[in-house]
């Protein structure tokens, strides 16, 4: 039935015909589900019970009780391991979006600090389809770039912000980016 309902035509017909709500399975996005936790906690006990041996002169119930006791001994270590894994995963999720960065707010034109989650998810109200917050270069990470100065006819190093902002008196760009010299190809006249 579930495979049939995956097809849109059959699903729509079924939903129109039936007035009941369909049960939707919810999937775990991260961490362990309740069933997985239960199974992990029962693993030491089931392992000990499967390895049970009846000692000479011992009853079957006594052998099972002894094995169950051995299985319960491993339970605290398993609980601690599960908790540690979940805490590490939770810390990784919060650390992913916890840090804030210096960004340009395209709607207001101000440079502000925003968390990574907002930088990636918030869209601009004035420019539809574009992100509202655009990362800006920090002063620490910004390094001068090699450019060709068309006014002086020499290669110099300038701040990356000046490459596009500084123009010659006639309005043409003063600085032209220079490529990597190792990637240049030499041409010879024949």
FILO-482143 format. One record per residue (C-alpha): residue number from 1; residue in one letter; chain; z, x, y. Coordinates in Angstrom, 3 decimals. Layout:
// FILO-482143
resi,resn,chain,c3,c1,c2
NUM,a,A,Z,X,Y
...
// end
This chain:
// FILO-482143
resi,resn,chain,c3,c1,c2
1,x,A,0.000,0.000,0.000
2,x,A,0.876,2.808,2.427
3,x,A,-2.499,4.513,1.896
4,x,A,-4.312,1.283,2.657
5,x,A,-2.282,0.742,5.831
6,x,A,-3.293,4.167,7.116
7,x,A,-6.791,2.771,7.722
8,x,A,-6.909,1.157,11.187
9,x,A,-8.881,-1.938,10.112
10,x,A,-6.474,-2.853,7.301
11,x,A,-3.401,-1.958,9.383
12,x,A,-4.472,-4.208,12.269
13,x,A,-5.229,-7.104,9.910
14,x,A,-1.868,-6.638,8.173
15,x,A,0.049,-6.524,11.448
16,x,A,-1.642,-9.699,12.689
17,x,A,-0.879,-11.499,9.431
18,x,A,2.712,-10.382,8.970
19,x,A,5.374,-11.007,11.550
20,x,A,7.763,-8.448,10.067
21,x,A,8.143,-5.007,11.498
22,x,A,6.936,-2.115,9.412
23,x,A,9.478,0.498,8.428
24,x,A,8.544,3.803,10.008
25,x,A,9.804,6.965,8.367
26,x,A,11.462,9.299,10.807
27,x,A,10.921,12.968,10.237
28,x,A,13.322,15.734,11.087
29,x,A,11.954,17.963,13.837
30,x,A,14.294,20.879,13.288
31,x,A,17.281,21.907,11.239
32,x,A,18.327,20.387,7.947
33,x,A,18.159,16.691,7.151
34,x,A,21.187,14.922,5.634
35,x,A,19.620,15.050,2.177
36,x,A,18.864,18.767,2.498
37,x,A,22.430,19.503,3.629
38,x,A,23.846,17.507,0.719
39,x,A,21.595,19.325,-1.743
40,x,A,22.528,22.724,-0.324
41,x,A,26.230,21.899,-0.509
42,x,A,25.922,20.696,-4.106
43,x,A,23.931,23.750,-5.232
44,x,A,26.965,25.963,-6.083
45,x,A,28.625,23.112,-7.983
46,x,A,25.512,22.214,-9.991
47,x,A,24.847,25.877,-10.692
48,x,A,28.371,26.346,-12.057
49,x,A,28.162,23.150,-14.113
50,x,A,24.862,24.209,-15.649
51,x,A,26.350,27.552,-16.670
52,x,A,29.428,25.989,-18.285
53,x,A,30.537,27.428,-21.612
54,x,A,33.165,25.938,-23.807
55,x,A,35.851,28.528,-24.658
56,x,A,37.383,28.558,-28.129
57,x,A,40.165,25.994,-28.344
58,x,A,39.126,24.326,-25.069
59,x,A,38.017,20.735,-24.727
60,x,A,34.744,19.697,-23.106
61,x,A,36.523,18.088,-20.189
62,x,A,38.520,21.285,-19.574
63,x,A,35.329,23.366,-19.571
64,x,A,33.716,21.004,-17.042
65,x,A,36.807,21.087,-14.817
66,x,A,36.864,24.907,-14.879
67,x,A,33.140,25.067,-13.983
68,x,A,33.601,22.493,-11.220
69,x,A,36.416,24.616,-9.771
70,x,A,34.167,27.694,-9.762
71,x,A,31.460,25.694,-8.012
72,x,A,33.836,24.468,-5.311
73,x,A,34.810,28.079,-4.537
74,x,A,31.308,28.714,-3.157
75,x,A,31.318,25.591,-0.986
76,x,A,32.910,27.107,2.183
77,x,A,30.421,30.002,2.262
78,x,A,27.550,27.546,1.933
79,x,A,28.920,25.371,4.750
80,x,A,29.306,28.410,7.012
81,x,A,25.777,29.578,6.235
82,x,A,24.335,26.133,7.056
83,x,A,26.312,25.945,10.312
84,x,A,25.215,29.455,11.306
85,x,A,21.540,28.653,10.675
86,x,A,21.793,25.442,12.716
87,x,A,23.558,27.223,15.589
88,x,A,20.900,29.948,15.674
89,x,A,18.151,27.342,15.731
90,x,A,19.884,25.361,18.486
91,x,A,20.385,28.533,20.543
92,x,A,16.719,29.421,20.126
93,x,A,15.674,25.938,21.291
94,x,A,17.895,26.045,24.384
95,x,A,16.939,29.644,25.192
96,x,A,13.266,28.705,25.064
97,x,A,13.539,26.627,28.248
98,x,A,16.823,27.865,29.711
99,x,A,15.534,30.617,31.980
100,x,A,14.179,29.717,35.385
101,x,A,11.260,31.384,37.113
102,x,A,10.021,31.740,40.642
103,x,A,7.173,29.257,41.136
104,x,A,5.010,27.764,43.850
105,x,A,5.414,23.998,44.203
106,x,A,1.835,22.827,44.853
107,x,A,2.979,19.493,46.297
108,x,A,5.282,20.947,48.965
109,x,A,3.902,24.505,49.275
110,x,A,7.385,26.038,48.875
111,x,A,8.361,28.838,46.522
112,x,A,11.312,27.675,44.383
113,x,A,13.006,28.381,41.042
114,x,A,12.355,25.984,38.138
115,x,A,13.163,26.046,34.406
116,x,A,10.317,26.776,32.009
117,x,A,10.332,23.231,30.639
118,x,A,9.511,21.736,34.049
119,x,A,6.878,24.403,34.733
120,x,A,5.070,23.437,31.545
121,x,A,5.439,19.652,31.669
122,x,A,5.493,18.346,35.285
123,x,A,2.116,17.412,36.777
124,x,A,1.227,17.459,40.454
125,x,A,1.251,14.200,42.406
126,x,A,-1.260,15.396,45.017
127,x,A,-3.649,17.161,42.596
128,x,A,-4.078,14.931,39.518
129,x,A,-4.418,16.742,36.196
130,x,A,-3.035,20.033,37.508
131,x,A,0.459,21.437,36.988
132,x,A,2.837,20.975,39.893
133,x,A,4.510,24.371,39.537
134,x,A,2.394,27.524,39.444
135,x,A,4.093,30.839,38.544
136,x,A,4.074,33.491,41.252
137,x,A,4.244,37.230,40.838
138,x,A,7.673,38.745,41.318
139,x,A,8.042,41.661,43.707
140,x,A,9.356,43.766,40.816
141,x,A,6.353,43.136,38.560
142,x,A,3.686,43.176,41.271
143,x,A,1.903,46.521,41.330
144,x,A,-0.846,47.757,43.639
145,x,A,-4.347,47.321,42.215
146,x,A,-7.321,49.658,42.722
147,x,A,-9.989,48.116,44.980
148,x,A,-13.080,49.217,46.870
149,x,A,-12.542,48.990,50.638
150,x,A,-15.896,47.803,52.012
151,x,A,-14.884,48.684,55.580
152,x,A,-13.810,52.293,54.894
153,x,A,-16.210,52.755,51.916
154,x,A,-13.449,54.280,49.746
155,x,A,-11.361,53.303,46.754
156,x,A,-7.734,52.491,47.653
157,x,A,-4.715,50.715,46.144
158,x,A,-3.534,47.460,47.752
159,x,A,-1.085,44.643,47.082
160,x,A,-2.722,41.963,44.838
161,x,A,-2.087,39.287,47.508
162,x,A,-4.213,41.206,50.020
163,x,A,-7.306,41.309,47.789
164,x,A,-8.227,37.687,48.495
165,x,A,-6.527,37.226,51.871
166,x,A,-7.857,40.147,53.955
167,x,A,-11.390,39.743,55.320
168,x,A,-13.722,41.721,57.559
169,x,A,-14.475,40.481,61.119
170,x,A,-17.635,38.728,59.879
171,x,A,-15.576,36.732,57.291
172,x,A,-16.711,38.530,54.132
173,x,A,-14.053,39.981,51.802
174,x,A,-12.832,43.438,52.718
175,x,A,-11.571,44.439,49.255
176,x,A,-13.650,44.234,46.089
177,x,A,-11.923,44.722,42.694
178,x,A,-12.793,47.899,40.815
179,x,A,-13.295,47.785,37.045
180,x,A,-11.924,50.167,34.428
181,x,A,-13.766,53.490,34.636
182,x,A,-13.531,54.063,30.879
183,x,A,-15.535,50.892,30.215
184,x,A,-18.412,51.843,32.528
185,x,A,-21.806,52.573,31.027
186,x,A,-23.871,55.386,32.508
187,x,A,-27.505,54.640,33.247
188,x,A,-30.190,57.316,33.495
189,x,A,-33.457,57.007,35.355
190,x,A,-36.468,57.693,33.103
// end
